Amino acid sequence: MSDVLAIAGLAASGLGGARLDGVDLTLPEGSITALLADSPASAGLVVAVLGGLIAPTAGRISLHGTPVRAWSPRHALCAGIGSAWRPLGLLPGLPVWRSLVLGGALDRRPGLAPLRESVALAGLALETARLGLGEDELRQPPEALPVDRHGLLLVARAFGAGGTAVLLDEPTLDQPIETAALVLARASEARAAGTAVLLATTNVQHAWAVADRFILLYRGRILAVLGRTQTRREELYRAMFGAQDYQDLALQLQRAGAGAAAPTS
């Protein structure tokens, strides 16, 4: 199993004071990696950096083992990497399908060909239907839709673009259980197709349902990388309760010889 994406010695700063400091992380193909952090903003920052939305201040990003010299949303999309970063929402005042096709207005190059609604809707219909979204929702502006649908639409776009890797920031947040199940089932389908999936979430139950391994991020650093057989759901719950629990867990992992070693699949 080879790594689709990897970051080494990564440092970055983001919204809400989130930061990463010396982070090493790999995303193997055909695998779901759950990222659990003491700060949801820190986990989201990993998604933003890997998706080319925020530039790191140090470290390197590698794609299929080759370091990348430049990394942007356009580079990521061309490499088949789809991302859904919650702070990057849908464009107000425009039909949702335009935001999805434009990738959240990430490409403002002059001379883009006009978008045909019928062609765009046909391309989006399959992916959105998989997540229980209707075509009528694609035609409306985001202001006319419930907020929980905004995040779901961004998740649909990520899966549609992400044949190589899919990066998800809290994809089941505020979703009813039926919709959350659709998102997790779609992640499992992507894994079966060989896609690398990163699931940044504060919901341990959802992570445990599908993930092959778990990365614990504490104060911007990797605390541990645990395969499914190396941990228990209860231990992950405990790690999410607060900083003191993270510190206690760190000591226990060190004693058990399972501390923050280099990530393995």
Salt bridges, closest charged atoms under 4 A:
ASP21 OD2 - ARG19 NH1 3.95
ASP21 OD2 - ARG221 NH2 2.87
ASP107 OD2 - ARG74 NH2 2.76
ASP107 OD2 - ARG109 NE 2.75
GLU117 OE2 - ARG139 NE 3.13
GLU127 OE1 - ARG130 NH1 3.60
GLU127 OE2 - ARG186 NE 2.57
GLU135 OE2 - ARG139 NH2 2.88
GLU137 OE2 - ARG149 NE 2.79
GLU189 OE1 - ARG186 NH1 3.56
ASP212 OD2 - ARG191 NH1 3.09
GLU234 OE1 - ARG232 NH1 3.63
ASP248 OD2 - ARG238 NH2 3.73
